[in-house]
Structure formats: structure tokens, C-alpha cells
Amino acid sequence: MTHAAAHALIGAYIADAATLGVHWLYDPARIADLGDALWREPDAADFDGAKGVFVHHGKRSGDLSQYGTQMRVMIRALTGGSFDAQTYAQTFAQAFGPGGWWQGYTDKATKGTLANIAADTTPTGANDDQIPALSGLPALLAVGADAETCAQAVACISHHATTAAHAPAAAEALRLVMAGNRIEDALAGGVEAAGESARTALAAALASDADPVAYAGDVGRACPLPQTLPVAFRIAATARTYREAVEINARVGGDNCGRAIFLGALFGAGDPPPPLWAARLNDGPALAAEIEALVRARTTG
């Protein structure tokens, strides 16, 4: 599990950073016209006249989005390889709160979570059904967190019934690939673990034969989990390699950075990301060192 977990985490980071330049560009035709969608320097001009919203002002190619940073927060919060809600809340606020080390866009779920942390609300999660709640799952599964712990951690970011139905599917799929299972078996296991309200849509994503770009046009490309997770499952069922999964995800558009954390970890666990891509991560050595420390803590704990 050790190597698979480490590869999953760096795979999530790379998939997120590689997609940053076309994040929240909801126009697949525009993305296709741009040429190579991966590792683009974030540029508002790419969004001119197209459906989408440009939020990554000041970011550079190789930077993480807020999703990758949310996973990094979880990695830093897993002291000794164990999850503690209070430690997680403190680490989250140190990153995203006033004066925090994250410099960039703050999404709705993060703002709601910060407000609940400040108000000492339990659980701290916002009343939000979007994909930020899943960003910490690869780190949790890398240290062998059980389903109850994963649910607790998810509720720290999103205290919402829709999230509670979708998150177990992502968690189980990640657990299975980190344990050495094939992606198709992991996805099937994820469907079985999903809550009743999510299971049908995820099963339909696996059964579809539609191209992921077209599939997302029907299901939706936006941030809510009833859109992001079925689209991610469709991409995962279509792609054959890590590289292909990242490329398809970028071309699909919409909240592709949100989907990238799950897809990058899912494929990275068994198909280590290209070393040249890893070298393009800004702050890559520090990210790798934090991953190594986390996996070592799990191994020796």
C-alpha cells in the first residue's frame, strides 16, 4: 500500500495543477481550440467570449488550485497518521482563514466551513453539496482511515445529505485501488458503497458508452456532487492510463480541478504519474516530502 498511496497523492496534486489553466472553463469547444489544455499558464484571455469564470488571477502553471491545497491541508493535519477533527479545523483555518498561507480563490464551501469553525459549530462543514468535501479523501485513505473516519472528515467540510451519499463511493473506490485492485473493480465497489440517492447515477455513469465530454454535457460540468462524481466515474471508466484520465478531465471542462483530485489519486495509485509532469509542480519537493512523511507515519504508526 505504501507506494500506491504515495503515487495516489502525488497523482492528485499533478492532475490538479495540470488542469489549472482551464479550470471552470465550461466550453469544451474553446478548450479544444486552445490546443494542449494541460499546464497552461492561467490567462483570463482564454475565457473571453466563452462560458466560464476565471478566478486564478496571479497563479502560474504548476500551482495548485484550492482543491489541491485542501488536500495538502489534510496531509498536514494528519499528525502521526491519525485524523482529529479539531486539529483539522485548526490547520484548515491556518491555511484559508484571515492571514492564512493560501493565496487565491476561496470557494463557497470553504467560506462556510471557516464561518462554522469561528462559531465553534460541530460539525464544522458548510451546508453545501459540492466537491471540495472530497479533496481530503486521498490523504485519509493513504493512512488507512476507515469509513466512519472518512465520513467524519467529510462532514468537517460539507454537512449535507447529498455529500454524505456521494462521498462513500469516492472513498471506497480510492481504498480499493490503493489496495491493488483494478480501477473497474474499484469503481464498481464505489457504486455499491454509495448512498441510495447517489447509487443510480453512478451506476449509470459506468454503464454509459458516451464520450465523457458529451456525457458531461448531459449530466452537468459544475461543482455539485451529483454532477462532478458521475462525470468523474465516466472519465475513469473511459480512460486507460493516468495521462489519458488527466487529459480527458481537462477537455471535459467545468470543475475539472475538483474532479482532478479524485481522478489523479485513482489512476496514480496503480499507474505512477509521468516524472516530467511531477517536475512541473511548483513547490514539488516540499509536497513530496510531506507525502513521504505521511506515508512513513502510517507505516510506523
N, C-alpha and C positions, 0 to 999 in steps of 0.2 A: 504493500500500500504506500510505502514512503515515497518512492519515485513517482508513482501515479499521482499522489496528492500534490507533490511539488510541481509536476508538469501541469496539472489542472489549474493551479493557482497562477503560475506564470502565463499559462494559456489564456486565462481570463483577462489578465492585465493587457496582454498583447492584442487580443481581439477588441478590447475596449479602445485602446489607444489608436489602433489601426483604422478604426471606424470614425474617429472624432471629427474629421473634416466634413463628413456628410451626415452627421448626427442631426436628427429632426428635419432633414430634407425629405419631404413627403412626396416627391416627384421622381419616380423611377426613371422616367424618360430623361429628365435633367441629369440624374446621376449617370446614366449611360452616356450622355453627351459629354460629360466631364472627362471621360476616359477611365483611367485607373482610379477607382473610388478609394483605395486604401492609402493610408499615410499621406493624405492631402493636408497641406497647411490650411487650417481653418480660415475661411475667407468669406465675408458677407456677400461678396460679389457672386459667389456660386449660387446664392439663394435668390438673387434678383429675378423678379418675374416668375418665380416658381412657388409652389405651395410648400411652406415650411417656416421655421423660425430659427434664426441664427442667434445663439446665446453664448458661444465660446470666444468672445472677444478677448484678445490678449493671449490665447492659448496657442501653442506651437505643435507641429507634428511630433508625435511621440509622447505628448502629455496624456494623462488620464482624464477622463470625464469625471463628473461627480459620482458615477456608478463605480468606477474603478477605485475612487477614493473611499467610497463607502465600504468596499471590500477591504481596503487597506486599514480602515478604522477597526474592522472586526479582527483582522490579523493582529493588530497592536493590542486589542482588548483581551485577547485570549491568553492571558498571563498563565504560563505553565501549561498551556494547552487546555485550560478549563474555561467555561463560559460563566460569567457572573453578570447579571443584569445591571447592577449598579456601576460596576467597572466599565461596562459597555456604554452606559449613558454618559458617564464622565468623559470617556475617550471620544465619543461622538460629539459632545458639546465642545471639547477642546479643538476639534477639527472644524466643525461647521458653525459654531456659535460666534458671538462677537469677539473679535480679536483672534479667531481661530486660524490654524495654519492652512486651511483650504482657501484658495483664492479663485473664485469663479462662480458659476451659476448655482443657485440653491433652489431645488425643486419644492413643490408643494408638500410632499411627504416629509421632507427634511425640516421645513419650516414648522409644520405641525408637530413633529417629534420634539424639536427644540422648545416649542412653547410648553409642551407637556412635561419635559424634563425640568424646565424652570418652575412649573407649577407643582412639581413633585407628584404628578399623576401616575398611577400604576394601572395597567401597563403604559409605557410612555408613547406607544405607537399612535400615529395620526389616524383619523377616521378616513382612510384613503385606500383605494383598491389598485394602486399602480405598482409597477415592477421594482421600485427601489427596495422594497421589503425583502427581495430575494438576493440582493447583492452580497450579503454576508454568508450565504449558504455554502459556497465552495470552501471557505475557510473553516466553517463549522464541521463540514463533512471531512475535511482534511485531518481533523483531530478526532474523528470518530464520534461526533456528537450523535446522540440518539434522537428519535423522532420528537420526543417531548421537549428536549432542549432546543431543537430547531424551531419548534412551534413557539416556544417562549421567546427566542431571539427575534423571530419574525414579528411577533406582537410588540416588540420594542420599537419597531419602525412603522408597522401598519396593524392597527387593531380594527380589523374589518372582516366580515364573514366571507367576502369574496376572496380575500387574500388567504384566509385560513383554509379555503377549499383548494386553492391552486398550489400553495407553497409545498405541501407534502409530495406532489408529483415531481416538482423540480428536485427536492431533497432526495427522494428515493432514486431517481434517475442518476443523480450525481453519486450517491452512495454505491450504486451498483457498478458504475464504470470505474470508480476508484478501487473497487474490489476485484477488478479484472474482467467484468462482464462485457459482452458486445454491446454497442450502442443501441441496436434494435431491441435487444432484450432489456436494456436499461429503460428505454422509452416505454416499453410495454409495462414494465414494473412501475414506472411513474404513473401511468394511466390507472393502474389498479390502486395505487396509494392515494389518488386524488379524491377530494370530497365529491359527493354526489353531483353537486351543481357544476363541477368542472369536468367530470369524467367523460361525458358525452362529447364535448367539444374537442378534448384532447384525443380521444379515440378517433374522431372524425378526421383530425389532422393527420394521423398516421395512416388512415385508410384512403385518404385522398391521393389522386395521381396528378394533381395540379402542380404546375410550376410555382415555387414559393412566392415569386413576385406577384403572379396573378392571384394566388391564394390570399395573400395579404390584402389585395385589393378588395376581396370579398369580406374577409374577416375583420380587417382594420389593421393599421400600422401604428396606432397610437399606444400610449403608455399603460392604460388599464390592463390588468392581467387577463381578462377574457379575450383580449386581442394579442398581447405580447407572447403569452405562453403557448397557445395553439400555433401561432406563426413560428415560434422557435422550434416547436416539435416538428412542424412541417419541414423546416430547413434541415433539422437534424436527420429526418427520415430520408431526405433527398441527397444530402452531401455524402461524399465517400471519404474525405480526408479533412484534417484540421484546416488546411489552407482553403479548401473549397467551401467549408462551412462559413469561414470568416468572409470570404468574397461574396457568397450569396447573401449573407446577412446585410452587408453593406449595400448591395444592389437593391434589396427589398425596400430600404429607406424607412422613414418614420423613426421610431425609437429603437434604432439599431444598436446604439451603445447599451441600452438597457438589456436587450436580448443577448448582447455580446458576452456578458459576464457568464451567463448560464452556458451558452454555446461554446465559448472558449474553454471553459472548465470541462465540459462534457467531452469534447474532442481531444483536448490537450492531455487528458488523463492517459489515453492509450496511443496517442499519435503526437509525440513531442513537437512543439511549435518550431518553425524554422529558426535556426540560430541567428541568421541575419535579421530576422524580424525582432528577436529578443534584443539585439544590439541597438535597435532603433528606439527602444524605450528610454525616455528621459528619466533620470534617477534610477535606471535599471539596476546598478549594483546594490543600491540600498533596498530596492524592492526584493531582489533575490536574497539578500542577507536576512531580511525579515521572514521570508518564506522558509529559508533554511532553519532559522531559529524556531519557528513554529513547528515544523515537522520534527525537528530534533526533540522538542518538548513533548510531543505526542509519543515519540519512540521511547524516551527515557522516563516518561511520567507513569 
